[in-house]
Amino acid sequence: MEKSGPSSPQLQLDEKWDKAIDLTLRRFSHGLAIGGIGSLLLFRGAGMRTAITAFSAGMGVGSAWQQVSSEFEDLVPEMLASKKQ
């Protein structure tokens, strides 16, 4: 039995949300880990370590936001077109 892709816009939207949440959590955790390790190696003060770790986590979330928003932009015209019909 072949697995076919989602056919309805609602299923496409659900699939994109799942991917978006997964991508955001992965990039946030990777940024947090890399920033935390880097700040432990490079800085002595707790304030600077916190700032670098938060900055890295923010970069991960921002990167995920950019990719997810471009994926959702492709879906919006399709959903609007299907509602008009």
Secondary structure, 3 states (H helix, E strand, C coil): CCCCCCCCHHHHHHHHHHHHHHHHHHHHHHHHHHHHHHHHHHCCCHHHHHHHHHHHHHHHHHHHHHHHHHHHHHHHHHHHHHHHC
